Amino acid sequence: MALIGNLKELKLPNLIQLNCLERNTAKLTIISNDNKVGVIYFDNGEIIHAEYDPFVGEKAIYTLLE
């Protein structure tokens, strides 16, 4: 199931969970209110990489979820 467009009404934990449960291979791009860009990459439902300036990996995920 592809989700494309403005998903502002959905919470980030729900989007992460959906991609994991659906076993998606996807790129999820997040733009914060202060215009910082974060990206989470999924491969077959597993998070394989995340970036959120200046963080990479787990720290990026946790910072995005705050």
Contacts in CASP RR format, 6 or more apart in sequence:
PFRMAT RR
TARGET T0000
AUTHOR 0000-0000-0000
METHOD contacts of the structure
MODEL  1
MALIGNLKELKLPNLIQLNCLERNTAKLTIISNDNKVGVIYFDNGEIIHA
EYDPFVGEKAIYTLLE
1 22 0 8 1.000
1 24 0 8 1.000
3 15 0 8 1.000
3 18 0 8 1.000
7 15 0 8 1.000
12 30 0 8 1.000
12 64 0 8 1.000
12 65 0 8 1.000
13 65 0 8 1.000
15 28 0 8 1.000
16 28 0 8 1.000
16 40 0 8 1.000
16 47 0 8 1.000
18 24 0 8 1.000
19 26 0 8 1.000
19 28 0 8 1.000
19 42 0 8 1.000
19 45 0 8 1.000
20 42 0 8 1.000
20 45 0 8 1.000
20 46 0 8 1.000
20 47 0 8 1.000
21 45 0 8 1.000
22 45 0 8 1.000
23 44 0 8 1.000
23 45 0 8 1.000
24 42 0 8 1.000
24 44 0 8 1.000
24 45 0 8 1.000
25 42 0 8 1.000
25 43 0 8 1.000
25 44 0 8 1.000
25 45 0 8 1.000
26 41 0 8 1.000
26 42 0 8 1.000
27 39 0 8 1.000
27 40 0 8 1.000
27 41 0 8 1.000
27 42 0 8 1.000
28 39 0 8 1.000
28 40 0 8 1.000
28 41 0 8 1.000
28 42 0 8 1.000
29 37 0 8 1.000
29 38 0 8 1.000
29 39 0 8 1.000
30 37 0 8 1.000
30 38 0 8 1.000
30 39 0 8 1.000
30 40 0 8 1.000
30 52 0 8 1.000
30 64 0 8 1.000
31 37 0 8 1.000
31 38 0 8 1.000
32 38 0 8 1.000
36 52 0 8 1.000
36 53 0 8 1.000
37 52 0 8 1.000
37 53 0 8 1.000
38 50 0 8 1.000
38 51 0 8 1.000
38 52 0 8 1.000
38 53 0 8 1.000
38 60 0 8 1.000
38 64 0 8 1.000
39 49 0 8 1.000
39 50 0 8 1.000
39 51 0 8 1.000
39 52 0 8 1.000
40 47 0 8 1.000
40 49 0 8 1.000
40 50 0 8 1.000
40 60 0 8 1.000
40 61 0 8 1.000
40 64 0 8 1.000
41 47 0 8 1.000
41 48 0 8 1.000
41 49 0 8 1.000
41 50 0 8 1.000
42 48 0 8 1.000
47 61 0 8 1.000
49 56 0 8 1.000
49 57 0 8 1.000
50 56 0 8 1.000
50 57 0 8 1.000
50 58 0 8 1.000
50 60 0 8 1.000
50 61 0 8 1.000
50 64 0 8 1.000
51 57 0 8 1.000
51 60 0 8 1.000
52 60 0 8 1.000
52 61 0 8 1.000
52 63 0 8 1.000
52 64 0 8 1.000
55 63 0 8 1.000
END
